[in-house]
Amino acid sequence: MITRSAATTVPAEECIAADESLMRAFDLLGKRWTGVLLGTLISGPVGFRALARAVPGISDSVLSERLAELTEAGLVDRNVAEGPPVSVTYTLTEAGRALLPALEQIRRWAERHLATPGAATSTRPQPTSRPISRRTRRRAS
């Protein structure tokens, strides 16, 4: 294996072509909310409203679209229970459950390498109070 420094450019003939399987996977999984929805379905059958509440910020139309795509891809089953009232739930298929270890690894990676929105970017502990200056000490005595 050839190791190159960050400043070295790989010649075009040595550049690895994009993997077709990886491209297909990210065409589906790279869409916003898709991975989050798969991870949310880990607990078992979930209804549309419960999914909408469990994934803050997703619109009903996008949720419906993503669920249809995941169903078509064979990762999610859509189960309709005739009513009244009619009830629709979504569950992971075997292929969907096969993605869970990869999603867990991505979650762990994100915890380690992506800053939490609104969190301080510094890893140094922040002081809890201001140090006492000489002037403050004199007044305190």
C-alpha positions in Angstrom: 0.0 0.0 0.0 1.3 3.4 -0.9 1.1 6.1 1.7 1.0 9.7 0.6 1.2 12.9 2.5 -1.8 15.2 2.4 0.0 17.6 0.1 0.6 14.8 -2.6 -1.9 14.6 -5.4 -2.8 11.1 -6.6 -2.3 10.8 -10.4 -5.5 10.3 -12.3 -4.6 6.7 -13.4 -4.2 5.7 -9.7 -7.5 7.2 -8.6 -9.9 4.4 -7.6 -13.2 4.5 -9.5 -16.3 5.0 -7.5 -17.9 1.7 -6.4 -21.2 1.2 -8.1 -22.7 -0.6 -5.1 -21.7 2.2 -2.8 -23.2 4.8 -5.2 -26.5 2.9 -5.3 -26.5 2.6 -1.5 -25.9 6.4 -1.0 -28.4 7.3 -3.7 -31.0 5.9 -1.3 -29.4 6.3 2.2 -27.9 9.7 1.5 -31.2 11.3 1.3 -32.1 13.5 4.3 -34.0 11.6 7.0 -33.6 8.1 5.5 -31.0 6.8 7.9 -32.8 8.5 10.9 -36.1 6.8 9.9 -34.4 3.4 9.6 -32.9 3.9 13.1 -36.3 4.9 14.5 -37.9 1.7 13.2 -35.5 -0.4 15.2 -38.1 -0.8 18.1 -40.7 -2.5 15.9 -43.9 -1.6 14.1 -44.5 2.2 14.2 -47.4 4.2 12.8 -47.1 7.3 10.6 -48.0 9.8 13.3 -45.6 8.2 15.8 -42.8 8.4 13.2 -43.6 12.0 12.5 -43.4 12.8 16.3 -40.2 10.8 16.7 -38.3 12.6 14.0 -38.6 16.4 14.7 -38.4 18.6 11.7 -39.6 16.1 9.0 -42.7 17.2 7.1 -45.5 14.8 6.4 -44.9 14.9 2.7 -41.2 14.1 3.1 -42.0 11.3 5.6 -44.5 9.8 3.2 -42.0 10.0 0.3 -39.1 8.4 2.3 -41.3 5.6 3.6 -42.5 4.9 0.0 -38.8 4.8 -1.2 -37.8 2.5 1.7 -40.7 0.2 1.0 -39.9 0.1 -2.7 -36.2 -0.6 -1.9 -37.3 -3.6 0.3 -36.0 -2.1 3.5 -39.4 -1.4 5.1 -42.7 -3.2 5.1 -45.9 -1.2 5.0 -48.7 -3.1 6.9 -52.3 -2.1 6.6 -54.7 -3.4 9.2 -58.3 -3.0 8.1 -60.4 -1.1 10.5 -62.3 0.6 11.5 -60.2 2.6 11.8 -57.7 1.6 9.2 -54.2 1.4 10.7 -50.9 1.6 8.8 -47.6 0.6 10.5 -44.1 0.3 9.2 -41.5 -2.3 10.1 -38.0 -3.1 9.0 -37.5 -6.0 6.7 -34.6 -8.4 7.1 -32.7 -6.2 4.6 -33.5 -3.1 6.7 -32.4 -4.8 9.9 -29.1 -5.8 8.1 -28.3 -2.0 7.9 -28.6 -1.5 11.7 -25.0 -2.3 12.6 -23.7 0.1 9.9 -26.1 2.8 11.2 -24.8 2.2 14.8 -21.2 2.6 13.6 -22.2 5.9 11.8 -23.9 7.1 15.1 -20.7 6.3 17.1 -18.6 8.1 14.5 -20.8 11.2 14.7 -20.6 11.3 18.5 -16.8 11.3 18.2 -16.2 13.5 15.2 -19.2 15.8 14.7 -19.9 18.7 17.0 -23.3 18.8 18.6 -25.2 21.9 17.3 -25.0 24.7 19.8 -22.2 23.0 21.7 -18.9 24.7 22.3 -16.2 23.7 19.8 -13.5 23.7 22.4 -12.8 20.5 24.3 -11.2 22.3 27.2 -13.4 22.5 30.3 -14.9 25.9 30.8 -14.3 27.6 34.1 -17.4 27.5 36.4 -16.6 30.8 38.0 -14.2 33.7 37.6 -11.0 33.5 39.5 -10.7 35.8 42.5 -8.5 38.8 41.7 -6.3 40.6 44.2 -8.8 43.4 44.3 -11.7 41.0 45.0 -9.7 39.2 47.8 -9.1 42.5 49.6 -12.8 43.3 49.6 -13.8 39.9 50.7 -11.6 40.2 53.9 
